[in-house]
Amino acid sequence: MLASLAFRRPTMTRDELLTALFPAGCSIQPGGFGTLRGMAELPGTGRVEIIGIEAGTPLGIEGALILSGHVLDLVAAASRAPLLVLVDTAAQEMARREELLGLNEALAHLAKSLALAAETGMFTLGLLYGRAAAGAFIATALSTQMLVALPDAYPSVMDLPSIARVTKLKLETLEALAQTTPIFAPGLSRYSPPGDRRDLAAGGAGRAAGRHPRRAAAARGYA
């Protein structure tokens, strides 16, 4: 059951999400390797810069460098517009080529680029509307100043079948552990026990439910 859920598609598409967020419209250009770049105008806020990775695309070296390039371009332009990072990615690209060419460095570069943007005065907001796992989760969603997740978003450290292969533990054992140990289990509900979740009610009212409200927020409504 848990293994099959790891590959489910988000119930809200990227276009539906952007329409709900920006009724006046936005401009989005798809890039290579599942990336995207765009902007929108938000009443009372003004311009919003948008980057992201979509369609469950694994985040590899090229994708990470494209996204970090967009961020650094904004830093170089001294932009103070908020930066929205849309996230729907399976995980980092699992390939020997990626590892040999230094995928870890590319992911770290992306995370540090987002940190630099925040340090220079740009508010960075991650929006998880699909899947995210492992290094791709850390380098995108978890590297923003605040992360908002739609109710059916599906973050995980690693899917349980992969953990089973690495640890040589039976999948049934891991499924049992996932019921009591948050770090093993996928899904938003598992982020409350470690203190990494804040619930945002429809309309924007927030109630802090953890010690790290800037790191993770679970949105129960997005009207």
C-alpha positions in Angstrom: 0.0 0.0 0.0 2.7 2.5 1.0 4.9 1.5 -2.0 2.1 2.2 -4.4 1.3 5.6 -2.9 4.9 6.8 -3.5 4.2 7.0 -7.2 0.7 8.7 -7.1 0.1 11.8 -9.1 -1.0 15.1 -7.4 -4.7 15.8 -7.6 -4.1 19.4 -8.4 -2.2 20.1 -11.6 0.4 22.9 -11.8 -1.9 25.0 -14.0 -4.8 24.6 -11.6 -2.6 25.5 -8.7 -1.3 28.7 -10.4 -4.8 29.7 -11.5 -5.9 29.4 -7.8 -2.9 31.4 -6.6 -2.9 34.1 -9.3 -6.4 34.7 -10.6 -5.1 37.6 -12.7 -2.9 35.2 -14.5 0.8 34.4 -14.7 3.5 33.7 -17.2 5.2 30.3 -17.1 7.9 29.0 -19.4 8.9 25.3 -19.2 12.6 24.7 -19.2 14.7 21.6 -19.7 14.8 18.6 -17.4 11.4 19.3 -15.9 12.1 22.8 -14.7 10.0 25.9 -15.1 10.5 29.7 -14.8 7.9 32.4 -14.7 6.4 35.4 -12.9 3.0 36.7 -11.7 1.4 39.8 -10.2 -0.3 39.6 -6.9 -2.5 42.4 -5.6 -1.0 44.0 -2.6 2.4 42.3 -3.2 3.3 43.1 -6.7 5.6 40.9 -8.8 6.3 37.3 -7.7 9.1 35.4 -9.3 8.5 31.6 -9.9 10.8 28.7 -10.4 10.2 25.0 -9.9 10.4 21.4 -11.0 7.2 19.6 -12.1 5.6 16.3 -13.2 7.5 14.2 -10.7 10.7 14.7 -12.7 13.8 13.5 -10.8 16.2 16.4 -10.0 19.6 15.8 -11.7 22.7 17.9 -12.2 21.3 19.8 -15.2 18.0 20.6 -13.5 19.7 21.7 -10.3 22.1 24.0 -12.3 19.2 25.5 -14.3 17.2 26.3 -11.1 20.2 27.7 -9.3 21.0 29.8 -12.3 17.5 31.4 -12.2 18.0 32.2 -8.5 21.5 33.7 -9.0 20.2 35.8 -11.9 17.6 37.3 -9.5 20.3 37.9 -6.9 22.5 39.6 -9.4 19.6 41.8 -10.5 19.1 42.8 -6.8 15.5 41.6 -7.0 13.4 41.9 -3.8 10.3 40.2 -5.2 9.3 37.1 -3.3 10.4 33.8 -4.9 7.9 31.0 -5.2 9.5 27.5 -5.7 7.0 24.9 -7.0 8.0 21.4 -6.2 6.8 18.0 -7.6 9.8 15.8 -8.0 10.3 12.1 -7.4 13.8 12.5 -5.8 17.3 13.2 -7.0 18.2 11.5 -10.3 19.3 7.9 -9.4 22.1 7.2 -12.0 25.8 6.4 -11.8 26.4 9.3 -14.3 24.9 11.8 -11.9 26.9 10.5 -9.0 30.2 10.5 -10.9 29.7 14.0 -12.1 29.0 15.4 -8.7 25.2 15.5 -8.2 25.7 16.2 -4.5 27.6 19.4 -5.4 24.9 20.5 -7.8 22.2 20.0 -5.2 24.3 21.8 -2.6 24.8 24.6 -5.0 21.0 25.0 -5.5 20.4 25.0 -1.7 23.1 27.6 -1.2 21.7 29.7 -4.0 18.3 29.8 -2.3 20.0 30.6 1.0 21.9 33.5 -0.7 18.7 34.8 -2.1 17.1 34.9 1.4 20.2 36.6 2.8 20.0 39.4 0.2 16.4 40.2 1.1 14.3 38.0 -1.2 11.6 36.0 0.6 11.7 32.4 -0.6 8.5 30.3 -0.3 8.4 26.6 -1.3 5.1 25.1 -2.4 5.0 21.3 -2.4 2.0 20.1 -4.5 3.2 16.7 -5.5 6.0 14.4 -4.4 9.4 15.2 -3.0 12.0 12.9 -1.6 15.6 12.6 -0.4 18.2 15.1 -1.8 15.7 16.7 -4.2 13.4 17.5 -1.2 16.3 19.0 0.7 17.7 21.1 -2.1 14.3 22.7 -3.2 11.4 22.7 -0.7 13.4 22.4 2.5 15.9 25.1 1.4 13.3 27.9 1.3 12.4 30.1 4.2 8.9 28.7 4.5 7.4 25.6 3.0 3.7 25.2 2.3 2.3 21.8 1.3 -1.0 21.1 -0.2 -3.1 18.4 1.7 -2.3 15.6 -0.8 1.4 16.4 -1.1 3.7 13.4 -0.5 7.1 14.2 1.0 9.4 11.4 2.2 13.0 10.8 3.2 13.1 7.7 1.0 10.4 5.4 -0.3 10.2 2.2 1.8 11.1 -0.3 -0.9 14.4 1.6 -1.4 15.0 1.7 2.3 14.4 -2.1 2.3 17.0 -2.6 -0.4 19.6 -0.5 1.3 19.1 -1.8 4.9 18.2 -5.4 3.9 15.2 -5.2 6.3 11.9 -6.7 5.2 9.4 -4.3 3.7 6.8 -5.5 6.2 9.2 -4.5 9.1 9.7 -1.0 7.7 5.9 -0.6 7.2 5.4 -1.5 10.8 8.1 1.0 11.9 6.5 3.7 9.8 3.5 3.6 12.0 5.4 4.7 15.0 8.6 6.3 13.8 8.1 9.5 11.7 11.4 9.4 9.9 10.5 6.2 8.2 7.1 7.2 7.0 6.0 9.2 3.9 3.3 11.8 3.9 2.5 15.1 5.6 1.0 13.7 8.8 4.4 12.3 9.8 5.9 15.8 10.1 3.9 16.8 13.2 5.6 14.6 15.8 9.1 16.0 15.1 7.8 19.6 15.4 8.2 20.5 11.8 4.6 21.3 10.9 2.3 24.3 11.1 -1.3 24.1 10.0 -2.6 26.9 7.9 -6.4 27.2 7.8 -8.2 28.4 4.7 -8.1 32.2 4.5 -4.5 32.4 5.7 -5.0 32.2 9.5 -2.0 30.2 10.9 -1.5 28.2 14.1 2.0 27.2 15.0 2.2 23.6 15.9 5.9 23.1 16.0 9.3 24.5 16.8 10.3 25.3 13.3 7.5 27.2 11.6 9.8 28.6 8.9 10.8 25.1 7.8 7.5 23.4 7.2 3.9 24.3 6.9 1.0 22.0 5.9 -1.8 23.9 4.2 -5.2 22.4 4.8 -6.9 24.9 2.5 -5.7 26.8 -0.5 -8.8 28.7 -1.5 
